[in-house]
């Protein structure tokens, strides 16, 4: 993943989640079970940034869907 692509991904997450920079950096560094117990930064370092981008896009699409059904716990 190129630096410009990383910056766009960072801003996309920050805008969608309405987080500050520190919280967004933490998200990139935190272990994520949806990414196979790897941090997004680790996935990017392994050359799998496209997987992180796909995951983020899918999550944004899910949360933006107008008629999505939520499962009550």
C-alpha positions, 0 to 999 in steps of 0.5 A: 500500500502506497503512502497516499493510499494509506492517507486516504484510508486513514481519512476515510476511517476517521471521517466515518467513525468521527474519531480524532487522529490519536484514536484512528492511529490506535485503531490501526495498531490494535489487534482486530479479530476481523482481520485474523487477530492481526492489526491493520498496520501489521496487515499493511506491512505484510502487503495485505493493505487491500484486505484492510481496505476491503474490510473497511469499505464493507463495514462502511457499506453495512453501516450506511445501508438504509434498510439494514436489520440489527440483531438484538442481543 
